[in-house]
Amino acid sequence: MKRFFAILLITVTPTILLGNNSNARKAYIDKFSFIAVAQMTSHNIPASITLAQGILESGSGNSFLAKSSNYHFGIKCGSQWKGKTSFHDDDKENECFRAYDRVHDSYLDHSLFLSKNKRYAFLFELDLEDYKNWARGLSKAGYATSPTYASRLIQLIEDEKLYRFDHEHREQVEATPALSLESNNTFSINQLNVVSTKNGDTFYKISRRTGVTLRQLHKYNKALAGNESLKTNTPVYLQRKKNKSKKGFIVLDASTTLAQISQKEGVRIKALMKLNLILTPNMLLHKGEKVFLR
């Protein structure tokens, strides 16, 4: 009987632990998926990737650092970090970890860490629903030292069907044209959220209306820099432009510049300059010229 009980315990215990782990994941997803989707909309990082990293790095929000410091993404202090800190043993003794007032701040810092770090720049050329290559790219860029990091992220995403949250961006983009002109004047260019200006609009008014900061609006709309008062029906991007478009190229129907094309097509000025071997964004291009977008 004792032997039978021992065998039963060995057989059942892993299943129980797995069940508890799965429940913790589901609770984490229910609690934080909306933040991951919001970060996807603002910073072009797949919500599935953000959630999978949060689950993996924080033990579904149950690690000591997650509970004591709202620390969810395994990012150590680094020389540039000016925020709160917490010290614990990891690879070395008494290492410095980032600490946050709110979990939301940890999510935002994760988005900024990826989007502002040059070694992750290539990831933002990937499709938002290409979670497998995002996972492999994070591992390749050195986000974590574990050789199984990418496969663990992919397994998490597929086990918990986290890819369903990536679809929300596509569904939102596909829905906006029908809503746009009748509601808040938003629509899509190059799969990016864009607002069409109303009479008397300024960046400040758009910031108040959309929740996108002034700094972000100016950064996303460099072609409009210096124009605080905007003409009616001017497209203003609420997200960072992409490095390419699904269109291969366009043939100009009128004289223009790369800066103006950037604002029209949703492709970054620097990417256009590189693609077309043009040194200045304000050089006049003439009708009939071909401009590459990818």
C-alpha positions as a Markdown table, in Angstrom:
| # | Residue | x | y | z |
|---|---|---|---|---|
| 1 | Met | 0.0 | 0.0 | 0.0 |
| 2 | Lys | 2.8 | 2.4 | 0.9 |
| 3 | Arg | 4.6 | 1.6 | -2.4 |
| 4 | Phe | 1.3 | 2.1 | -4.3 |
| 5 | Phe | 0.8 | 5.5 | -2.6 |
| 6 | Ala | 4.4 | 6.6 | -3.4 |
| 7 | Ile | 3.9 | 5.7 | -7.1 |
| 8 | Leu | 0.6 | 7.5 | -7.1 |
| 9 | Leu | 2.2 | 10.6 | -5.5 |
| 10 | Ile | 5.0 | 10.6 | -8.1 |
| 11 | Thr | 2.5 | 10.3 | -10.9 |
| 12 | Val | 0.0 | 12.9 | -9.7 |
| 13 | Thr | 2.2 | 15.6 | -8.3 |
| 14 | Pro | 3.7 | 16.9 | -11.6 |
| 15 | Thr | 0.2 | 17.2 | -13.0 |
| 16 | Ile | -1.0 | 19.2 | -10.0 |
| 17 | Leu | 2.0 | 21.5 | -10.2 |
| 18 | Leu | 1.4 | 21.9 | -13.9 |
| 19 | Gly | -2.2 | 22.7 | -13.2 |
| 20 | Asn | -1.3 | 25.3 | -10.6 |
| 21 | Asn | 1.3 | 26.8 | -13.0 |
| 22 | Ser | -1.3 | 26.9 | -15.8 |
| 23 | Asn | -3.8 | 28.6 | -13.4 |
| 24 | Ala | -1.2 | 31.2 | -12.5 |
| 25 | Arg | -0.5 | 31.9 | -16.2 |
| 26 | Lys | -4.2 | 32.3 | -16.9 |
| 27 | Ala | -4.6 | 34.7 | -14.0 |
| 28 | Tyr | -1.6 | 36.7 | -15.2 |
| 29 | Ile | -3.0 | 36.9 | -18.8 |
| 30 | Asp | -6.4 | 38.0 | -17.5 |
| 31 | Lys | -4.8 | 40.7 | -15.4 |
| 32 | Phe | -2.2 | 42.1 | -17.8 |
| 33 | Ser | -3.3 | 41.3 | -21.4 |
| 34 | Phe | -4.9 | 44.7 | -21.8 |
| 35 | Ile | -1.6 | 46.4 | -20.9 |
| 36 | Ala | 0.3 | 44.3 | -23.4 |
| 37 | Val | -2.2 | 45.2 | -26.2 |
| 38 | Ala | -1.9 | 48.9 | -25.3 |
| 39 | Gln | 1.9 | 48.6 | -25.5 |
| 40 | Met | 1.5 | 46.8 | -28.9 |
| 41 | Thr | -0.6 | 49.7 | -30.2 |
| 42 | Ser | 1.8 | 52.3 | -28.9 |
| 43 | His | 5.2 | 50.7 | -29.6 |
| 44 | Asn | 4.6 | 47.9 | -32.2 |
| 45 | Ile | 5.7 | 45.0 | -30.1 |
| 46 | Pro | 3.5 | 41.9 | -30.4 |
| 47 | Ala | 1.3 | 41.5 | -27.3 |
| 48 | Ser | 2.0 | 37.8 | -27.3 |
| 49 | Ile | 5.7 | 38.4 | -27.0 |
| 50 | Thr | 5.2 | 40.9 | -24.2 |
| 51 | Leu | 2.9 | 38.6 | -22.2 |
| 52 | Ala | 5.1 | 35.5 | -22.8 |
| 53 | Gln | 8.2 | 37.4 | -21.6 |
| 54 | Gly | 6.3 | 38.8 | -18.6 |
| 55 | Ile | 5.1 | 35.3 | -17.6 |
| 56 | Leu | 8.5 | 33.8 | -18.1 |
| 57 | Glu | 10.6 | 36.5 | -16.4 |
| 58 | Ser | 8.3 | 37.1 | -13.5 |
| 59 | Gly | 7.0 | 33.6 | -12.8 |
| 60 | Ser | 3.5 | 34.6 | -13.8 |
| 61 | Gly | 3.9 | 37.6 | -11.5 |
| 62 | Asn | 4.8 | 35.5 | -8.5 |
| 63 | Ser | 8.6 | 35.9 | -8.3 |
| 64 | Phe | 10.0 | 37.8 | -5.4 |
| 65 | Leu | 11.1 | 40.8 | -7.6 |
| 66 | Ala | 7.7 | 40.9 | -9.2 |
| 67 | Lys | 5.9 | 41.1 | -5.9 |
| 68 | Ser | 8.4 | 43.4 | -4.2 |
| 69 | Ser | 9.4 | 45.7 | -7.1 |
| 70 | Asn | 6.8 | 45.3 | -9.8 |
| 71 | Tyr | 9.6 | 43.8 | -11.9 |
| 72 | His | 8.3 | 41.7 | -14.8 |
| 73 | Phe | 10.8 | 41.6 | -17.6 |
| 74 | Gly | 14.3 | 40.7 | -16.4 |
| 75 | Ile | 15.9 | 44.0 | -17.2 |
| 76 | Lys | 18.9 | 44.8 | -15.0 |
| 77 | Cys | 19.7 | 48.4 | -14.1 |
| 78 | Gly | 22.4 | 49.2 | -16.7 |
| 79 | Ser | 24.4 | 52.5 | -16.8 |
| 80 | Gln | 21.5 | 54.5 | -18.2 |
| 81 | Trp | 18.8 | 53.6 | -15.6 |
| 82 | Lys | 17.9 | 56.5 | -13.3 |
| 83 | Gly | 14.8 | 55.0 | -11.7 |
| 84 | Lys | 14.3 | 52.9 | -8.5 |
| 85 | Thr | 16.5 | 49.9 | -7.9 |
| 86 | Ser | 16.6 | 46.7 | -6.0 |
| 87 | Phe | 19.6 | 44.5 | -5.2 |
| 88 | His | 19.7 | 40.7 | -5.3 |
| 89 | Asp | 22.0 | 37.9 | -6.1 |
| 90 | Asp | 21.7 | 36.5 | -9.6 |
| 91 | Asp | 24.6 | 35.7 | -12.0 |
| 92 | Lys | 26.7 | 37.7 | -9.5 |
| 93 | Glu | 26.2 | 38.7 | -5.9 |
| 94 | Asn | 24.2 | 41.8 | -5.1 |
| 95 | Glu | 23.2 | 42.7 | -8.7 |
| 96 | Cys | 21.2 | 45.8 | -9.5 |
| 97 | Phe | 17.6 | 45.3 | -10.8 |
| 98 | Arg | 15.1 | 47.9 | -11.9 |
| 99 | Ala | 12.2 | 48.6 | -9.6 |
| 100 | Tyr | 8.9 | 50.3 | -10.4 |
| 101 | Asp | 6.0 | 51.9 | -8.6 |
| 102 | Arg | 3.4 | 50.1 | -10.8 |
| 103 | Val | 3.4 | 47.0 | -13.0 |
| 104 | His | 2.3 | 49.3 | -15.8 |
| 105 | Asp | 5.6 | 51.2 | -15.5 |
| 106 | Ser | 7.5 | 47.9 | -15.9 |
| 107 | Tyr | 5.5 | 47.2 | -19.2 |
| 108 | Leu | 6.3 | 50.7 | -20.5 |
| 109 | Asp | 10.0 | 50.4 | -19.6 |
| 110 | His | 10.1 | 47.0 | -21.5 |
| 111 | Ser | 8.6 | 48.6 | -24.6 |
| 112 | Leu | 11.1 | 51.6 | -24.4 |
| 113 | Phe | 14.0 | 49.2 | -23.7 |
| 114 | Leu | 13.3 | 47.3 | -27.0 |
| 115 | Ser | 12.2 | 50.2 | -29.2 |
| 116 | Lys | 15.1 | 52.5 | -28.2 |
| 117 | Asn | 17.9 | 49.9 | -28.2 |
| 118 | Lys | 19.6 | 49.6 | -31.6 |
| 119 | Arg | 20.4 | 45.9 | -31.2 |
| 120 | Tyr | 16.6 | 45.2 | -31.3 |
| 121 | Ala | 15.9 | 47.6 | -34.2 |
| 122 | Phe | 15.7 | 44.7 | -36.8 |
| 123 | Leu | 12.7 | 43.2 | -34.9 |
| 124 | Phe | 10.5 | 46.2 | -35.8 |
| 125 | Glu | 10.7 | 45.3 | -39.4 |
| 126 | Leu | 8.9 | 42.0 | -38.7 |
| 127 | Asp | 5.1 | 41.6 | -38.9 |
| 128 | Leu | 3.3 | 42.1 | -35.6 |
| 129 | Glu | 1.9 | 38.6 | -35.9 |
| 130 | Asp | 5.2 | 36.9 | -36.6 |
| 131 | Tyr | 5.8 | 35.9 | -32.9 |
| 132 | Lys | 8.1 | 33.1 | -33.8 |
| 133 | Asn | 10.7 | 35.3 | -35.5 |
| 134 | Trp | 10.2 | 37.9 | -32.7 |
| 135 | Ala | 11.1 | 35.3 | -30.2 |
| 136 | Arg | 14.1 | 34.0 | -32.1 |
| 137 | Gly | 15.2 | 37.6 | -32.7 |
| 138 | Leu | 15.1 | 38.5 | -29.0 |
| 139 | Ser | 17.3 | 35.5 | -28.3 |
| 140 | Lys | 19.7 | 36.3 | -31.1 |
| 141 | Ala | 20.0 | 39.9 | -29.9 |
| 142 | Gly | 21.0 | 38.6 | -26.5 |
| 143 | Tyr | 17.9 | 39.5 | -24.4 |
| 144 | Ala | 18.5 | 36.3 | -22.4 |
| 145 | Thr | 21.5 | 33.9 | -22.1 |
| 146 | Ser | 19.4 | 30.7 | -22.1 |
| 147 | Pro | 19.8 | 28.8 | -25.4 |
| 148 | Thr | 16.2 | 27.7 | -25.1 |
| 149 | Tyr | 14.7 | 31.2 | -24.5 |
| 150 | Ala | 13.1 | 31.5 | -27.9 |
| 151 | Ser | 11.6 | 28.0 | -27.9 |
| 152 | Arg | 10.2 | 28.6 | -24.3 |
| 153 | Leu | 8.6 | 31.9 | -25.5 |
| 154 | Ile | 7.0 | 30.2 | -28.5 |
| 155 | Gln | 5.8 | 27.3 | -26.4 |
| 156 | Leu | 4.2 | 29.7 | -24.0 |
| 157 | Ile | 2.5 | 31.6 | -26.7 |
| 158 | Glu | 1.1 | 28.5 | -28.3 |
| 159 | Asp | 0.1 | 26.7 | -25.1 |
| 160 | Glu | -1.8 | 29.8 | -23.9 |
| 161 | Lys | -2.9 | 31.0 | -27.4 |
| 162 | Leu | -1.4 | 34.4 | -26.7 |
| 163 | Tyr | -1.2 | 35.0 | -30.4 |
| 164 | Arg | -4.9 | 35.9 | -30.2 |
| 165 | Phe | -4.0 | 39.2 | -28.7 |
| 166 | Asp | -1.8 | 40.1 | -31.7 |
| 167 | His | -4.9 | 39.8 | -33.9 |
| 168 | Glu | -6.5 | 42.7 | -31.9 |
| 169 | His | -4.2 | 45.1 | -33.7 |
| 170 | Arg | -5.2 | 43.8 | -37.1 |
| 171 | Glu | -8.9 | 43.8 | -36.2 |
| 172 | Gln | -8.6 | 47.4 | -34.9 |
| 173 | Val | -6.8 | 48.5 | -38.1 |
| 174 | Glu | -9.4 | 46.8 | -40.3 |
| 175 | Ala | -12.2 | 48.3 | -38.4 |
| 176 | Thr | -11.0 | 51.9 | -38.3 |
| 177 | Pro | -11.8 | 52.9 | -42.0 |
| 178 | Ala | -15.5 | 52.4 | -41.5 |
| 179 | Leu | -15.5 | 54.3 | -38.2 |
| 180 | Ser | -12.9 | 56.9 | -39.1 |
| 181 | Leu | -14.7 | 59.9 | -40.6 |
| 182 | Glu | -17.8 | 59.6 | -38.5 |
| 183 | Ser | -16.2 | 59.2 | -35.1 |
| 184 | Asn | -12.7 | 60.3 | -34.2 |
| 185 | Asn | -11.2 | 60.8 | -37.7 |
| 186 | Thr | -8.8 | 57.9 | -37.3 |
| 187 | Phe | -7.8 | 55.5 | -40.1 |
| 188 | Ser | -4.9 | 53.3 | -41.2 |
| 189 | Ile | -1.8 | 53.9 | -43.3 |
| 190 | Asn | 0.7 | 51.1 | -43.7 |
| 191 | Gln | -1.1 | 49.3 | -40.8 |
| 192 | Leu | -0.5 | 52.2 | -38.5 |
| 193 | Asn | -3.1 | 54.2 | -36.6 |
| 194 | Val | -3.4 | 57.8 | -38.0 |
| 195 | Val | -5.7 | 60.6 | -37.1 |
| 196 | Ser | -7.0 | 63.1 | -39.6 |
| 197 | Thr | -6.8 | 66.6 | -38.3 |
| 198 | Lys | -9.9 | 68.8 | -37.7 |
| 199 | Asn | -10.1 | 72.5 | -38.3 |
| 200 | Gly | -8.0 | 74.3 | -35.8 |
| 201 | Asp | -6.2 | 71.2 | -34.6 |
| 202 | Thr | -2.7 | 71.4 | -33.0 |
| 203 | Phe | -0.4 | 68.6 | -31.7 |
| 204 | Tyr | -1.5 | 69.6 | -28.2 |
| 205 | Lys | -5.2 | 69.1 | -28.9 |
| 206 | Ile | -4.5 | 65.7 | -30.6 |
| 207 | Ser | -2.4 | 64.7 | -27.7 |
| 208 | Arg | -5.2 | 65.5 | -25.3 |
| 209 | Arg | -7.7 | 63.7 | -27.5 |
| 210 | Thr | -5.7 | 60.5 | -28.2 |
| 211 | Gly | -3.5 | 60.1 | -25.1 |
| 212 | Val | -0.4 | 60.1 | -27.2 |
| 213 | Thr | 2.2 | 62.4 | -25.7 |
| 214 | Leu | 3.4 | 65.6 | -27.4 |
| 215 | Arg | 6.9 | 64.2 | -27.6 |
| 216 | Gln | 5.7 | 61.0 | -29.3 |
| 217 | Leu | 3.6 | 63.0 | -31.8 |
| 218 | His | 6.5 | 65.1 | -32.8 |
| 219 | Lys | 8.7 | 62.1 | -33.1 |
| 220 | Tyr | 6.3 | 60.1 | -35.2 |
| 221 | Asn | 5.5 | 63.1 | -37.5 |
| 222 | Lys | 8.9 | 64.6 | -38.2 |
| 223 | Ala | 7.8 | 65.9 | -41.6 |
| 224 | Leu | 5.4 | 68.2 | -39.8 |
| 225 | Ala | 8.0 | 69.4 | -37.3 |
| 226 | Gly | 7.6 | 73.1 | -36.4 |
| 227 | Asn | 4.0 | 73.2 | -37.6 |
| 228 | Glu | 2.0 | 73.4 | -34.3 |
| 229 | Ser | -1.1 | 74.6 | -36.1 |
| 230 | Leu | -2.1 | 71.9 | -38.6 |
| 231 | Lys | -4.1 | 72.1 | -41.8 |
| 232 | Thr | -7.4 | 70.3 | -41.9 |
| 233 | Asn | -7.3 | 66.7 | -43.0 |
| 234 | Thr | -3.5 | 66.4 | -42.4 |
| 235 | Pro | -2.6 | 62.8 | -41.5 |
| 236 | Val | -0.9 | 62.6 | -38.0 |
| 237 | Tyr | 0.6 | 59.3 | -37.0 |
| 238 | Leu | -0.2 | 57.9 | -33.5 |
| 239 | Gln | 2.5 | 55.3 | -33.8 |
| 240 | Arg | 6.1 | 55.1 | -35.0 |
| 241 | Lys | 6.4 | 54.7 | -38.8 |
| 242 | Lys | 7.8 | 51.5 | -40.2 |
| 243 | Asn | 11.0 | 50.8 | -42.1 |
| 244 | Lys | 9.1 | 49.6 | -45.2 |
| 245 | Ser | 5.7 | 49.3 | -46.8 |
| 246 | Lys | 3.9 | 46.4 | -48.4 |
| 247 | Lys | 4.1 | 48.4 | -51.6 |
| 248 | Gly | 7.3 | 47.9 | -53.5 |
| 249 | Phe | 7.5 | 51.4 | -54.9 |
| 250 | Ile | 5.5 | 54.3 | -56.1 |
| 251 | Val | 5.8 | 56.5 | -59.2 |
| 252 | Leu | 5.4 | 60.2 | -58.3 |
| 253 | Asp | 2.4 | 61.9 | -59.9 |
| 254 | Ala | 3.7 | 65.3 | -58.7 |
| 255 | Ser | 6.9 | 66.9 | -57.4 |
| 256 | Thr | 7.5 | 66.1 | -53.7 |
| 257 | Thr | 10.2 | 65.2 | -51.2 |
| 258 | Leu | 11.0 | 62.1 | -49.1 |
| 259 | Ala | 9.8 | 63.9 | -46.0 |
| 260 | Gln | 6.3 | 64.4 | -47.6 |
| 261 | Ile | 6.3 | 60.8 | -48.9 |
| 262 | Ser | 7.2 | 59.5 | -45.4 |
| 263 | Gln | 4.1 | 61.3 | -44.1 |
| 264 | Lys | 1.9 | 60.0 | -46.9 |
| 265 | Glu | 3.1 | 56.3 | -46.9 |
| 266 | Gly | 3.9 | 55.7 | -43.2 |
| 267 | Val | 7.6 | 54.8 | -43.9 |
| 268 | Arg | 10.4 | 56.4 | -41.8 |
| 269 | Ile | 12.4 | 59.2 | -43.5 |
| 270 | Lys | 15.8 | 57.5 | -42.7 |
| 271 | Ala | 14.6 | 54.2 | -44.3 |
| 272 | Leu | 13.4 | 56.1 | -47.4 |
| 273 | Met | 16.8 | 57.8 | -47.7 |
| 274 | Lys | 18.6 | 54.5 | -47.4 |
| 275 | Leu | 16.3 | 52.7 | -49.8 |
| 276 | Asn | 16.6 | 55.4 | -52.4 |
| 277 | Leu | 20.3 | 56.5 | -51.9 |
| 278 | Ile | 19.2 | 60.0 | -51.2 |
| 279 | Leu | 21.2 | 62.1 | -48.7 |
| 280 | Thr | 18.6 | 64.7 | -47.7 |
| 281 | Pro | 14.9 | 64.3 | -47.0 |
| 282 | Asn | 14.0 | 67.7 | -48.5 |
| 283 | Met | 15.5 | 67.2 | -52.0 |
| 284 | Leu | 12.9 | 67.9 | -54.6 |
| 285 | Leu | 11.8 | 64.8 | -56.5 |
| 286 | His | 10.0 | 65.2 | -59.8 |
| 287 | Lys | 6.9 | 63.7 | -61.4 |
| 288 | Gly | 7.5 | 60.3 | -62.9 |
| 289 | Glu | 10.3 | 59.4 | -60.6 |
| 290 | Lys | 10.2 | 55.9 | -58.9 |
| 291 | Val | 10.6 | 55.9 | -55.1 |
| 292 | Phe | 11.2 | 52.6 | -53.4 |
| 293 | Leu | 9.3 | 51.9 | -50.2 |
| 294 | Arg | 10.8 | 48.5 | -49.3 |
